[in-house]
Amino acid sequence: MSGDRFAKREREKAKQERSARKRERRDLRRAGDGEDTAETTPPRSQDEVLAELAALHDEHESGRLSFDDFEVAKADLLAQLQV
């Protein structure tokens, strides 16, 4: 029983570390994004972004994509939507 709790704690700790690293990368990417990248990257159509968001959701639902990866990718896609 003790081994199960230890393994669970280790998984949770690894998950939190991955989440923190992803958050740092996302923050660095956002901090590095300025007007220069907006000008060099052509805006994507809303249909393309929504289709990619639907595909991302399908990958998460099928279990091919972890929740943390899904949330990071979803946030990036939602930032591209023009509301």
N, C-alpha and C positions, 0 to 999 in steps of 0.2 A: 504494500500500500504506500509506503514511504517513497518508493521509487517512482510510483505514478505521480505523486504530488511534485516530486523534484523535476520530473520530465515536463510536467505541465508548467511549472514555474520557469523552466528554461525556455520553453516554447514562447511563453508570454513575454519574457525578457527579450528574446530574439525579435519577436514581433514589434515590440516597442522600439528597439534599436533600429530596425528597418524603417519604421514609420518616421523616426526622428531624422534619419539620413535622407529619406525622400522629401520630408518637409524642408530640410536645409537646401537640397538641390532645387526644389521648386522655388524657394525664396531667392536663391542666387539667380535662377533663370529669370524670375520676375524683376529682380533688381537690375539685371543686365539688359533687360528688354527696355529699349528706349524708342525714340521716334525713328531711329535708323532701321531697326528690324521691322517696324511697321511699314516703312516705305519699301523695303526690299522684298517683303513677303506679300504676295498678292492676297487680297481678302478672299476667303473661301465662301462659296454660296451657302446659305442657311440649310439648304437641302442636303448638301454634302456633309455638313457638320452634324445634322440630325441623323443622317444615315450612319455615320461613324459612331455616334452615340448609341444608336440602336444595336449596332454590331458589338460594341463594347459591352452593353448590357447582356446580350446573348452569351458572350464569352464568360462573363461573370456568373450568370445563371447556370451555365453548363459545368462550372467548376474549373475552367481552364485559366481563370484569372482570379487572384486573391482579392479580398475586399479592399486592402490597402492600395494595391495597384489600380483597382477599379476607381476608387475615390480620387486618386491623383490624376488619372487620365480623364475622368469625368470633369474635374475642376478645370483642366486645361481646355477641354472641348466647350464647356459652358462659358468660359471666358471669351471664346471666339464667336459666340452668338451675339447678334446685334439686336438688342431689345429696345 
